[in-house]
Every structure is written in structure tokens, then in C-alpha cells.
């Protein structure tokens, strides 16, 4: 041991009767006991030489404070302190081992979990778009193509129609269904090509949502309905 507790008051009370030589011998013998953590040599002469004190003083100290055993001289209080220190050291060692084992167990558990996660077969995809959105986009792209009636199948009408559709998207109007477009085309074909083109341009310039025959402006009720409900288209 490199350190031991020393109770000055207790020591002074127990050694008040010792001579200076005996007190010196006792202190030096105690240092040897704590330093070696082993019984002293059974021969007092050997001890006397080690502590550099008179043999008589050493013999008096040994006889009063120590016990001679088969392995040598031992001090009850010193032995008690050593046993207590050993017990604390062993407990600390066990605690450290348990702590190390707990960390190893957690590391092994995490490693096992990672291996299981790695072994799980994941879907192979290079498309970051969620499946629902992907399906919607695909469905939108696969929508039925616009079929223009014979009367309206001209570059002029197609351009006017594209401008009208762009205007609707920018205005965030409701998306037209294919059936609605087809029905409106049939109606516009009856108006004639030129009036159909004029009707598209009028809807854009007037900010209407629907398309109205240019032979007469829509009534206020019709205009209000067309801006609120898509079926006025």
C-alpha cells in the first residue's frame, strides 16, 4: 500500500507510555507492514536491523502490539485495514468487469440488430418520387389525347386552345375532364371555326372560366355561374 489512514489521536493514546526509541521502532514497523502487506519476519533481530532501532525496543513493541503466527508477526489493526482495502479493491474490480461486460453486450446487441437490418431485403428503386405521386404523374401523362373535331382541326384553333388551357392552369381553375372537353368541342363545332376561336380568345381576355358562343355576350348570371362552377364550361 502507498497510503493508509493514520489516526493521530488514537495512536497517541495507545503509545503514550512508549519511550522515544520504542515509538520510533513502532512507527517504522507499521510502515513496513503497510508497504509489504505481509507478515514481519519471525526473527526480531531481522526486524531490528530493518527499522534501525535497538533490539530491546523492537522486542517490546512486537510483544505488546503484534501477534506471532506461523508465517511471522502480524498486527490485528493493520490486517483489518488490509482486508478492508482488498475487499474494496475486489468490489471495484468486479464492478469494472460488469461495466465492461454491459458495454460489450450492448455493442453485440447493436451489431446483431445492424446485421439483421442489413439482411432485410429492401425494394430496389432509383426513383425518389413516392409511389402514389408517381402513379398520379404517370396517370396524368397517360391521359387520353385531345381529339379535335374535323371543323376545328386547324393550326389556328389548336393554338387558341393551347393558349386557353395555359390560361386555365395559370388561373388555377379546375382541371377539365376528357368527357367535358369532348362535349364542348362538339358544341363549339356547331358554332363554326371562326366563332370557336373568337370564343376562346374572349374567355382569356375577359377572365372567364367557361367558353361562350360569341353571338351574344353571356348574361350576368351565366358569367357568375361560369366563374364559380366548372360545369358552366
C-alpha positions in Angstrom: 0.0 0.0 0.0 1.2 3.5 -0.8 -1.3 5.2 1.5 -3.1 4.3 4.8 -5.2 6.2 7.2 -3.4 7.4 10.4 -5.5 8.4 13.4 -3.2 10.7 15.4 -5.4 10.8 18.5 -5.9 7.1 18.6 -2.2 6.4 18.1 -1.1 8.9 20.7 -3.5 7.3 23.3 -2.2 3.8 22.6 1.5 4.7 22.7 1.7 7.4 25.4 3.8 5.1 27.6 6.4 4.2 25.0 9.9 5.6 25.0 11.1 7.6 22.1 13.1 4.7 20.8 10.1 2.4 21.1 7.8 4.9 19.4 10.3 5.3 16.5 10.5 1.5 16.2 6.7 1.1 16.2 6.2 3.7 13.5 8.8 2.3 11.3 7.5 -1.3 11.8 4.0 -0.1 10.8 5.4 1.4 7.6 7.0 -1.9 6.7 3.7 -3.8 7.4 1.6 -1.5 5.1 4.3 -1.3 2.5 4.9 -5.1 2.1 1.3 -6.1 3.0 2.8 -9.2 4.5 3.7 -10.6 8.0 7.0 -9.5 9.5 10.0 -11.8 9.8 9.7 -14.0 12.9 13.2 -13.1 14.0 13.2 -9.8 16.0 16.8 -9.3 15.1 16.0 -9.0 11.4 13.2 -6.5 12.1 15.6 -4.5 14.4 18.1 -4.3 11.6 15.5 -3.2 9.0 14.0 -0.4 11.2 17.4 0.6 12.5 16.3 0.5 16.2 17.6 -1.2 19.3 16.6 -4.9 19.6 15.1 -4.4 23.0 12.8 -1.6 21.8 11.7 -3.8 18.9 11.0 -6.8 21.1 8.9 -4.6 23.5 6.8 -3.3 20.6 6.3 -6.7 19.0 5.3 -8.3 22.3 2.7 -5.5 23.0 1.1 -4.8 19.6 1.8 -7.8 17.4 0.9 -11.5 17.3 3.4 -14.2 16.2 1.9 -16.6 13.7 3.3 -19.5 11.7 4.1 -17.0 8.9 5.5 -14.2 11.1 4.5 -11.2 13.1 1.1 -9.6 12.3 -0.7 -6.6 13.6 -4.5 -7.0 14.1 -5.4 -3.5 13.1 -3.1 -3.5 10.1 -4.5 -6.8 9.0 -8.0 -5.4 9.3 -7.2 -2.4 7.2 -5.5 -4.6 4.6 -8.6 -6.9 4.4 -10.9 -3.9 4.0 -8.7 -2.5 1.2 -8.6 -5.9 -0.5 -12.4 -6.2 -0.3 -12.9 -2.7 -1.8 -10.4 -3.3 -4.5 -12.1 -6.6 -5.4 -15.5 -5.0 -5.4 -14.3 -2.2 -7.6 -12.7 -4.8 -10.0 -16.0 -6.7 -10.2 -17.9 -3.5 -10.8 -15.5 -2.6 -13.6 -15.8 -6.1 -15.2 -19.6 -5.9 -15.0 -19.5 -2.4 -16.6 -17.2 -3.7 -19.4 -19.4 -6.7 -20.0 -22.5 -4.5 -20.1 -20.9 -2.3 -22.8 -19.8 -5.4 -24.7 -23.4 -6.8 -24.5 -24.9 -3.5 -25.8 -22.3 -3.4 -28.6 -23.0 -7.0 -29.6 -26.8 -6.4 -29.5 -26.4 -3.3 -31.7 -24.2 -5.3 -34.1 -26.7 -8.1 -34.3 -29.5 -5.6 -34.9 -27.5 -3.9 -37.7 -26.8 -7.3 -39.3 -30.5 -8.2 -39.2 -31.4 -4.8 -40.7 -28.8 -5.2 -43.4 -30.1 -8.7 -44.3 -33.6 -7.5 -44.8 -34.4 -7.3 -48.4 -35.3 -3.7 -49.4 -37.2 -2.7 -52.5 -34.8 -1.7 -55.3 -35.7 1.7 -56.7 -33.9 4.7 -58.1 -36.9 6.9 -58.2 -37.2 9.2 -55.2 -40.8 10.1 -56.0 -43.3 8.4 -53.7 -45.3 5.6 -55.4 -48.6 7.4 -55.0 -47.3 10.6 -56.6 -45.5 8.5 -59.3 -48.8 6.8 -60.1 -50.6 10.1 -60.3 -48.0 11.6 -62.6 -48.0 8.5 -64.8 -51.8 8.5 -65.0 -51.7 12.2 -65.9 -49.2 11.6 -68.6 -51.2 8.7 -70.0 -54.4 10.8 -70.2 -56.4 10.4 -73.4 -55.1 12.7 -76.1 -57.2 15.6 -77.2 -59.1 14.8 -80.4 -60.3 17.8 -82.4 -63.4 17.6 -84.4 -63.0 18.0 -88.2 -64.4 21.5 -88.1 -61.8 22.6 -85.5 -58.8 20.6 -86.6 -56.7 23.6 -87.7 -53.5 25.1 -86.5 -55.2 28.3 -85.6 -57.8 26.7 -83.3 -55.2 24.3 -81.8 -53.0 27.3 -80.9 -56.0 29.2 -79.4 -57.0 26.1 -77.5 -53.4 25.7 -76.1 -53.4 29.4 -75.0 -56.8 28.8 -73.3 -55.5 25.7 -71.4 -52.4 27.6 -70.3 -54.6 30.4 -69.1 -56.7 27.9 -67.1 -53.6 26.4 -65.5 -52.2 29.8 -64.5 -55.6 30.8 -63.1 -55.6 27.5 -61.1 -59.1 26.5 -62.4 -60.3 23.0 -62.0 -58.7 20.5 -64.4 -61.0 19.6 -67.3 -62.0 16.0 -67.8 -61.8 14.4 -71.2 -65.5 14.0 -71.4 -66.1 17.7 -70.7 -63.6 18.7 -73.4 -65.2 16.3 -76.0 -68.7 17.7 -75.3 -67.5 21.3 -75.5 -65.7 20.6 -78.8 -68.9 19.2 -80.3 -70.8 22.4 -79.2 -68.1 24.7 -80.5 -68.0 22.8 -83.8 -71.7 23.8 -84.3 -70.7 27.5 -83.8 -68.2 27.3 -86.6 -64.4 27.5 -86.7 -64.1 31.3 -86.5 -66.6 31.8 -83.7 -65.0 29.0 -81.8 -61.5 30.7 -82.0 -63.1 34.0 -81.1 -64.9 32.4 -78.1 -61.5 31.0 -76.7 -59.9 34.4 -77.0 -62.8 36.2 -75.4 -62.7 33.9 -72.4 -59.0 34.7 -71.9 -59.4 38.4 -72.4 -62.4 38.6 -70.1 -61.1 36.4 -67.4 -63.8 33.8 -67.8 -63.6 30.2 -66.7 -66.0 28.9 -69.3 -66.3 29.3 -73.1 -69.3 31.1 -74.5 -70.7 31.5 -78.0 -69.7 35.0 -79.3 -73.1 35.6 -81.0 -74.1 37.3 -77.7 -72.3 38.0 -74.5 -73.2 35.8 -71.6 -75.8 37.1 -69.2 -74.5 38.3 -65.8 -76.0 35.1 -64.3 -74.2 32.9 -66.8 -70.9 34.8 -66.2 -71.2 34.4 -62.4 -72.0 30.8 -62.7 -69.1 30.1 -65.1 -66.6 31.6 -62.7 -67.8 29.5 -59.8 -68.8 26.2 -61.2 -66.8 24.3 -63.8 -69.9 22.7 -65.4 -70.6 26.1 -66.9 -67.7 25.3 -69.2 
